Amino acid sequence: MPGRSSTSSGSTRYISFSGVESALSSLKNFQSCISSGMDTVSSVALDLVETQTEVSSEHSMDKAMVEFAKMDRELSHYVKAVQSTINHVKEERPEKVPDLKLLVEKKFLALQDKNSDADFKENEKFVQFKQQLRELKKQ
């Protein structure tokens, strides 16, 4: 059974992940806040282009979208690291409860190490934003 571990005396004990899973749920809800922020920035930037506001404002909106995309990527990596760690511990059922914080940090850093500066440009909302800006400027 997931989360079950036996002790050296042969008795079985359970590792409860309910607190961690609750926190993960909250983090996932925060991802929707990031998405809403990206929608707002996109809307403002498009309005700026439509009203032909100076280019520096558009550049500021572009930078804001980049920051949101980076936050989204980092939060996604953290959620993946926690979920992966929990699943691993549930499957392995170690005798001693491992240092979950350390395991999550290692997995998170491994995911972060694979990042490149161009990764955030693959964010769906960022791509859509850039595409809408190009189309609006053509008009």
C-alpha positions as CSV (number, residue, x, y, z in Angstrom):
1,M,0.0,0.0,0.0
2,P,1.4,3.5,-0.9
3,G,3.0,5.3,2.0
4,R,3.3,2.1,4.0
5,S,6.7,1.2,5.6
6,S,7.7,-1.5,7.9
7,T,9.9,-1.0,10.9
8,S,12.7,-3.2,12.1
9,S,10.3,-4.8,14.6
10,G,8.2,-6.0,11.8
11,S,5.3,-3.7,12.6
12,T,3.9,-1.5,9.8
13,R,3.8,2.3,10.0
14,Y,2.3,4.8,7.6
15,I,3.8,7.9,6.2
16,S,1.1,10.5,5.7
17,F,1.5,12.9,2.8
18,S,-1.8,14.6,3.3
19,G,-0.2,17.9,4.4
20,V,2.2,17.9,1.5
21,E,-0.6,17.0,-1.0
22,S,-2.7,19.9,0.4
23,A,0.2,22.3,0.0
24,L,0.7,21.0,-3.6
25,S,-2.9,21.7,-4.3
26,S,-2.5,25.3,-3.1
27,L,0.6,25.6,-5.4
28,K,-1.4,24.3,-8.3
29,N,-4.1,26.9,-7.6
30,F,-1.4,29.6,-7.6
31,Q,-0.5,28.5,-11.1
32,S,-3.9,29.8,-12.2
33,C,-3.0,33.1,-10.7
34,I,0.1,33.2,-12.8
35,S,-2.0,32.4,-15.8
36,S,-4.4,35.2,-15.0
37,G,-1.5,37.6,-14.6
38,M,-0.2,36.7,-18.0
39,D,-3.7,37.2,-19.5
40,T,-3.8,40.7,-17.9
41,V,-0.3,41.7,-19.1
42,S,-1.2,40.4,-22.6
43,S,-4.4,42.5,-22.6
44,V,-2.7,45.6,-21.5
45,A,0.1,45.2,-24.0
46,L,-2.3,44.7,-26.8
47,D,-4.2,47.8,-25.7
48,L,-0.9,49.8,-25.7
49,V,-0.2,48.7,-29.3
50,E,-3.7,49.6,-30.4
51,T,-3.5,53.1,-28.9
52,Q,0.0,53.4,-30.4
53,T,1.6,54.1,-27.0
54,E,5.4,54.4,-27.0
55,V,7.5,51.3,-27.5
56,S,9.1,51.3,-24.1
57,S,5.7,50.5,-22.5
58,E,5.4,47.5,-24.9
59,H,8.9,46.5,-23.9
60,S,7.9,46.6,-20.2
61,M,4.9,44.4,-21.0
62,D,7.2,42.0,-22.8
63,K,9.5,41.8,-19.8
64,A,6.6,41.2,-17.5
65,M,5.4,38.3,-19.7
66,V,9.0,36.8,-19.5
67,E,8.9,37.0,-15.7
68,F,5.5,35.4,-15.5
69,A,6.7,32.6,-17.9
70,K,9.8,32.1,-15.7
71,M,7.6,31.9,-12.5
72,D,5.3,29.4,-14.2
73,R,8.2,27.2,-15.3
74,E,9.8,27.3,-11.8
75,L,6.5,26.5,-10.0
76,S,5.9,23.7,-12.5
77,H,9.3,22.3,-11.8
78,Y,8.8,22.5,-8.0
79,V,5.4,20.7,-8.2
80,K,7.0,18.0,-10.4
81,A,9.9,17.6,-7.9
82,V,7.5,17.2,-5.0
83,Q,5.2,14.8,-6.8
84,S,8.1,12.7,-8.0
85,T,9.5,12.5,-4.5
86,I,6.2,11.5,-2.9
87,N,5.6,8.9,-5.6
88,H,9.1,7.5,-5.2
89,V,8.8,7.2,-1.4
90,K,5.3,5.6,-1.7
91,E,6.6,3.0,-4.2
92,E,9.9,2.3,-2.3
93,R,8.4,2.2,1.2
94,P,11.8,2.8,2.9
95,E,12.4,1.5,6.4
96,K,13.6,5.0,7.5
97,V,11.7,8.1,6.4
98,P,14.1,9.9,4.1
99,D,14.9,13.6,4.2
100,L,12.0,14.6,1.9
101,K,13.1,18.3,1.8
102,L,16.6,17.2,0.6
103,L,15.1,14.8,-2.0
104,V,12.8,17.5,-3.4
105,E,15.6,20.1,-3.5
106,K,17.8,17.7,-5.5
107,K,15.0,16.9,-8.0
108,F,14.1,20.5,-8.3
109,L,17.7,21.6,-8.9
110,A,18.1,18.9,-11.5
111,L,15.0,20.2,-13.3
112,Q,16.2,23.8,-13.0
113,D,19.7,22.9,-14.4
114,K,18.1,21.8,-17.6
115,N,16.6,25.3,-18.2
116,S,17.8,27.6,-20.9
117,D,17.0,31.2,-21.3
118,A,14.9,30.3,-24.4
119,D,12.7,27.8,-22.6
120,F,10.3,30.3,-21.3
121,K,9.6,31.4,-24.9
122,E,7.9,28.0,-25.4
123,N,5.3,29.0,-22.8
124,E,1.9,28.8,-24.5
125,K,0.7,32.1,-23.2
126,F,4.0,33.8,-24.1
127,V,3.9,32.5,-27.6
128,Q,0.3,33.5,-28.0
129,F,1.2,37.0,-26.7
130,K,4.0,37.5,-29.2
131,Q,1.8,36.2,-32.0
132,Q,-1.0,38.6,-31.2
133,L,1.4,41.5,-31.0
134,R,2.8,40.7,-34.4
135,E,-0.6,40.4,-35.9
136,L,-1.8,43.7,-34.4
137,K,1.3,45.5,-35.6
138,K,0.6,44.4,-39.2
139,Q,-2.8,46.1,-39.1
